[in-house]
Amino acid sequence: MEININSPRYYKDVYGIDNEIYQLCQNIHMFFKEKKYSELINVVGIVPIIAPQELINQGKYKEKKLCSPTYGFADVQLFVDYDSYVNGNIEDKKILIVTNVLKSVKVIKGKGKFDYKSFETDMVEFCNNHNIDL
């Protein structure tokens, strides 16, 4: 299964790309590349939304939960707490990204007939191997 984690909306435009977070996302992509959790979904695109609450309240950013079994993909964009991310250290940011990935997959598990429990177990293994304290 391919998990493609894009740079966070809003955050990347203001703060740029955190190299360690970029590397984390690449490592997640590679770790899950040969795994399979669904007969219907082969690609999951994830875009964390890390934006101030004022902009969210103004409707400038909205969550998206699209699961298209017919085409074998899902596109999920969920909020990450802006203040926690901006004020957190790199370890906090990694945990927030991993948590966002878990939540993103969880929202498509029903429609995509996704084995979320196996995915979650593998994500815990990934985190243990990369010293991420979930």
N, C-alpha and C positions, 0 to 999 in steps of 0.2 A: 504494500500500500504506500502510496506517496502522500506524505504530509508536507505541504508547502506553506511555510509560515512567512508571511510578508512583513516588511517593516511596519511598525505601529503607525496608524493614521494619526495625524496632528503632531504627535511627539517627534517623529523623524524630521518634520518640516521645521520645527523650532530648535531641537537639540541635536539633530543629526543622528547618525547610526552608532550605537554602542557596539564596538568590535566584539566584546565578549558575548553579547546577546546575539549578534549575528552568527558567531561561531556556534553558540548553543543551538540555534535554529537549524543550522547546517548539520550538526551532530544528530539532532532529533530526526531530521529528514533521512539521513543515512541509516540510523538505527532501525527505523521502521520500514525501510524500502523493500526488504525481502519478506515482510510479514503480511499476513492476510487476516482480516477480521470480518469481512463481509463479502458475500457473493455479488452484491449489487454496487458497492461503492469502492472504487479503486484509487481515487484522488480526493484529498480533502485540502482545500485552500482555506487558510486561516489568516485573518487580518485583525490583530488586536487593535482596539480603539483606545488610545490613551490621550484623552482630551479633558480640559477643565470642565467642571460641572456646569458653569455658566453657558458654555458653547453647546453642551448637550441639551440643556434646558431650552436654548434658543432653537433647537432642532437642526443644528448644523451637522450633527453626527447621529446616526441611528444604527442600531444593531440589525444584523442580517443573518437569517438562518435558512439557507436554501439547500435542500437535499434533492438531487435529481437522479434517482436510481436508473431511469431510462438511459441517461448519458454517463452513468458511473462516477459522478462527482458530487461533491458538496462544497458550498462556499459559505463560510461562517465568519461573521464579524461581531465580536462581543466586547463590551467595555471592560477595561482594567482600571482600577482605582487610580486616578491621576496623581493625587497627593502622595499616596503610598509609593508609587513608582518613581516619581520625580525626587522625593526625599529619601528613598531607600538606597542602600548600598548595592553593589553588583549582585550579591547573593540574594537580597530581597527581590531584585528585579528578575533574576532567574526563576525564583519561586513563583512570582506573579505570572511570568510567561508560561511556565509549565502548567500552572493552574488554569490559565486561559485555554491552553491546548486541551486539557482534560474536559473543561466545561464545553468547549466547542465540539468535541467529539460526542460528548454525552447528549447534546441537543439533537443530534442527527441519528442517534442509535436506533430509535424506533422505525423511522421511515427507511433508513438504510439497512435495517436488519443487521446491525452492527454488534459484534461481541465485545461490548464495552468492558466487561469484567476482565477479559484477557488483555485488552488494550491497557487498562489501568494497571494491571499487574506488571506488564512489560514496561510501562512508564515508570513505575516504582523501581524496577530493576535498572532502567536507564539512569534514573536520578542517583541511585546508590553507586553506580559505576562512575558517575561524574561529580560525586560529592555535593549533591544538591539535597538539602535537608527539607523534604516536604513536610 
